[in-house]
Amino acid sequence: MTPHAAEALAQDAKDPLACFAAQFHHPYDAAGRRLVYLCGHSLGLQPKSVAQYVEQELQDWQRLGVLGHYAAKRPWIPYHEQAAAPLAALIGAHETEVVAMNSLTVNLHLMMVSFFRPVGMRSRVLIEKSAFPSDRYAIASQLAFHGLNAPEHLIEVAPRPGERILRTEDVIRRIEQEGGTLALVLLPSVQYLTGQSLDLIPVIGAARRAGAAVGLDLAHGIGNTLLNLHDWNVDFAVWCSYKYLNAGPGAIGGCFVHERHARNVAIPRFAGWWGQDAATRFQMGPEFNPIAGAQGWQISNPPVLSAAPLLASLDIFQRAGIRRLREKSIALTGFLQRLVDTLLPGLVDIITPSAVDGRGCQLSLALKRSPADAKRCYELLTEAGIVVDWREPDVLRLAPIPLYNSYSDVVAAVDALSLALRR
Ligand SMILES: *Cc1c(COP(=O)(O)O)cnc(C)c1O
């Protein structure tokens, strides 16, 4: 056994969260070999309890039909409300600031309807240059909807030439330069490609001083890093639940709307009956009186079968605790970084910042190879039973997930990568 394999075994033995791995289904290959899964940043593993949660709703539907709206074990009408408290705990929000609904990009559109309201000179949106494509499409189409064009009204902040990571001071300077032309600043908490966790507090401060609304995309932040959305005073945030939240492919997403907007009925929104005040919703009257808080942005009644896995997963998060998870995550990703540095010297560049506050659990590695050769390394890793993610032209993204990955998983991945790079 190598010294690092022995070290990993010792760490696993004393890891207080190690027991949670057994609460997840770990994928196997056709030969029955357990895969080493470091891809929870793309799709989280399935909690074993998901089957019971979904089965409960199937049975209640069989047994009760429409009566399940009130009489199901977890009644369907307020079903999604059960997600609010655990979601609020993950992002540092009040329960009324959070709602599980729709999917990320849909929620981004709904939030922009309310919080991107260009007036006169104040008509621009600031994003980062390598924003996730869906966010960019959503924003460009919202600009077009307002009769604005992307090159002029879409401001992109980029890393400096030759660098891959955004510098906080550059983002702030750009916000200050644009000043009163900015209607909205939309940034990720953790950048999906580089794994960089942005230093949000000073950036949010600059955006607010400029008078812009602030939105966050938490796709790679929720369930990964510690967030404090209420105190940070952002206007809104959106997320999906199939990545770090393990709620399954296409799972119901979520939305944060800051409390200071909770009762502001002057904010335009795309309304639907599920946003209607619950006390009068079933009177079916013509007047729309939104629920105070994030729930007032709901449109349709929630997809119970797609929300059931989310509740199963959030229950696990509550038991593990996001602070304890983050503590393990820092150690686990630190271990990954140390192995990469010592076992793969000169073979890869770690793109992700090395400062603990500058990243979540993901490390993005640029392979120092020709693109074709780099792709081949990724394929060899896959053949070796290591599930990671590949981004053209040369980036591997590895995410050791504190809920279900071990130190030994990390060793297996780096050993396989070492073989692939030296073949
Ligand atoms: C994963 C991801 C999305 C996904 O959008 P959906 O609407 O859930 O398909 C959007 N934005 C970012 C930054 C992501 O990482």
The ligand as an SDF file (V2000), in Angstrom:
LIG
                    3D

 15 15  0  0  0  0  0  0  0  0999 V2000
  -26.2250   23.4650  -14.1090 C   0  0  0  0  0  0  0  0  0  0  0  0
  -26.3890   24.9150  -14.3520 C   0  0  0  0  0  0  0  0  0  0  0  0
  -27.5710   25.4160  -14.9150 C   0  0  0  0  0  0  0  0  0  0  0  0
  -28.6500   24.4660  -15.3610 C   0  0  0  0  0  0  0  0  0  0  0  0
  -29.8300   25.0730  -15.7520 O   0  0  0  0  0  0  0  0  0  0  0  0
  -31.2130   24.2500  -15.7770 P   0  0  0  0  0  0  0  0  0  0  0  0
  -32.2070   25.3020  -16.0280 O   0  0  0  0  0  0  0  0  0  0  0  0
  -31.3390   23.5510  -14.4600 O   0  0  0  0  0  0  0  0  0  0  0  0
  -31.1430   23.2360  -16.8830 O   0  0  0  0  0  0  0  0  0  0  0  0
  -27.6830   26.7960  -15.0620 C   0  0  0  0  0  0  0  0  0  0  0  0
  -26.6920   27.6340  -14.6600 N   0  0  0  0  0  0  0  0  0  0  0  0
  -25.5340   27.1540  -14.1300 C   0  0  0  0  0  0  0  0  0  0  0  0
  -24.4540   28.0950  -13.7050 C   0  0  0  0  0  0  0  0  0  0  0  0
  -25.3490   25.7920  -13.9710 C   0  0  0  0  0  0  0  0  0  0  0  0
  -24.1960   25.3200  -13.4680 O   0  0  0  0  0  0  0  0  0  0  0  0
  1  2  1  0
  2  3  1  0
  2 14  2  0
  3  4  1  0
  3 10  2  0
  4  5  1  0
  5  6  1  0
  6  7  2  0
  6  8  1  0
  6  9  1  0
 10 11  1  0
 11 12  2  0
 12 13  1  0
 12 14  1  0
 14 15  1  0
M  END
$$$$
